[in-house]
Every structure is written in structure tokens, then in C-alpha cells.
């Protein structure tokens, strides 16, 4: 069942959807959205259970549930096709859109998130995946993850900079992300994002559910040079319709750590866009 996502909208022109990841909300686009909105209709929702969007009444936080929310958002705004930029879990949803619903897309940019197909199962890669996933096992645990989010805002205030190569957040910005996740329902949603991924979605990936699938919309996959993802999991292998780029000196949180480089990559792949008069922020 789709959730009606809370979203901000700026500008006018060709529609561009921005999808954030965890542990953030649509505020993560603050350094790039205004510049994109100079020539585009930019829509940035909060994903279900995060930011100010409703919790999932059935507690379904699988990424296909997020995908259905996004499609409902586009339908509700009369958007047949759009460009999409997704970071982290928002990037995973963007990958699913490119594979399963390419007719709804023009072009896609994913930011520091692996594609959903299985990579090489070498001992080194498996060890890297296990090490990379250690924080996910903690967050997915029935008691520890939720307690850490609800009782200790310092957890998120440390977690975000730990994944970055450049500390760019003010204390107030970090506090804002942490405070939202202290709410009981959103802390539980966060736990279920990871628990359902590890128990229900990751096994499908390991079994090769997407390995033979075509990417039906052109994708630019960008990674921070100093992010744990390329270091531990490696960059995606060559694949039709997918271009891979690395942002030098950046970590995981590309829209905030490297807004200029991220904006340049987005515009190089999507084009600058053409503005139409009459756009106002909502």
C-alpha cells in the first residue's frame, strides 16, 4: 500500500526527482536543489517513515514499497516521465526504477550506492561485504538499533561524519537529523529498513535476482573516492547503459560533501534542463 509522501517542490521545467537515503531526509539536498531548480522542476520527497512522511501502516519498508510510493507521487503530480537522482537507499530505489520501470524515466543518477545485482563472489569481496554490513546488522537488531536511535542522538551525530571524508555539517544540521530519528515510530522504521533488507531483499540479490536484468534507462553511478562502498565492495563492473564515475576526495554523502562536483555530474548526465516560467516553491 503506497504512502502519501511529504515533498518539497521548486522551480519549473523538466521534472527532476531527488530521493534521499538514511539516516537523512530531503534536507540533504539543500546544497544542490536550489541550483538545479534554476532550470528544472525539482521534487524532493521524504521517504516513508523518514523526515516528515507518514510511517508505513503495514510496517513494510522494503525498497519495492518505497518504489511504489515514488510511482504514486509521480502519478499524483501528473508526471509521466522524469529524471531521478538518488542517494543511498534513494539510489537503490532509482536503480529499481531503471530496471523495472524505465518507461517512467529519462535518465538516472545514483550516488554512492551499489547496484542491486550480485558482484563477483570472491573471498576478498565477500569479506568486504561482511565488514561493510556490520553497521547494518547492529541497526537491524530488535533491541540495540532502536534503543541507540531513541536514547542517544550522539549515535547519528557521529555516524554521518564517520561515513564522510569532509566534515561539512554544522552541529545544528546533525542535531536535526538525529532528533527526527529519536521519535519512536521513525526509530522503528529505521530498524525495519535494514532488517527487511538483510532478511528479505539481500538474499534475492545474492541469488542473482537482478544479475540478468537490463538497465532500461541510462544511469550514471557516482561514488566517493574515500567512501567505504568502493573500498570494500568495489566499483560496479561494466554494464550496458551504466556509466561509473568517482568523485576524488569525497566520502559517502556526496550531495553535501561535494555539491559542486555532484551538480556537475548530474548536469553532465541529465543535461542542464530548460526552465519554464511560473515555478514557485512549495
Residue, then its C-alpha position, 0 to 999 in steps of 0.5 A: x500500500x503506497x504512502x502519501x509522501x511529504x515533498x518539497x517542490x521548486x522551480x519549473x521545467x523538466x521534472x527532476x526527482x531527488x530521493x534521499x537515503x538514511x539516516x537523512x531526509x530531503x534536507x540533504x539536498x539543500x546544497x544542490x536543489x536550489x541550483x538545479x531548480x534554476x532550470x528544472x522542476x525539482x521534487x524532493x520527497x521524504x521517504x516513508x517513515x523518514x523526515x516528515x512522511x507518514x510511517x508505513x501502516x503495514x510496517x513494510x519498508x522494503x525498497x519495492x514499497x518505497x518504489x511504489x510510493x515514488x510511482x504514486x507521487x509521480x502519478x499524483x503530480x501528473x508526471x509521466x516521465x522524469x529524471x531521478x537522482x538518488x542517494x543511498x537507499x534513494x539510489x537503490x530505489x532509482x536503480x529499481x526504477x531503471x530496471x523495472x520501470x524505465x518507461x517512467x524515466x529519462x535518465x538516472x543518477x545514483x550516488x554512492x550506492x551499489x547496484x542491486x545485482x550480485x558482484x563477483x563472489x570472491x573471498x576478498x569481496x565477500x569479506x568486504x561485504x561482511x565488514x561493510x554490513x556490520x553497521x547494518x546488522x547492529x541497526x537491524x537488531x530488535x533491541x540495540x538499533x532502536x534503543x541507540x536511535x531513541x536514547x542517544x542522538x550522539x549515535x547519528x551525530x557521529x555516524x554521518x561524519x564517520x561515513x564522510x571524508x569532509x566534515x561539512x555539517x554544522x552541529x545544528x544540521x546533525x542535531x536535526x537529523x538525529x532528533x527526527x530519528x529519536x521519535x519512536x515510530x521513525x526509530x522503528x522504521x529505521x530498524x525495519x529498513x535494514x532488517x527487511x533488507x538483510x532478511x528479505x531483499x539481500x538474499x534475492x540479490x545474492x541469488x542473482x535476482x537482478x544479475x540478468x536484468x537490463x538497465x532500461x534507462x541510462x544511469x550514471x553511478x557516482x561514488x566517493x573516492x574515500x567512501x567505504x562502498x568502493x573500498x570494500x565492495x568495489x566499483x560496479x563492473x561494466x554494464x550496458x547503459x551504466x556509466x561509473x564515475x568517482x568523485x576524488x576526495x569525497x566520502x559517502x554523502x556526496x550531495x553535501x560533501x561535494x555539491x559542486x562536483x555532484x551538480x556537475x555530474x548530474x548536469x553532465x548526465x541529465x543535461x542542464x534542463x530548460x526552465x519554464x516560467x511560473x515555478x514557485x516553491x512549495 
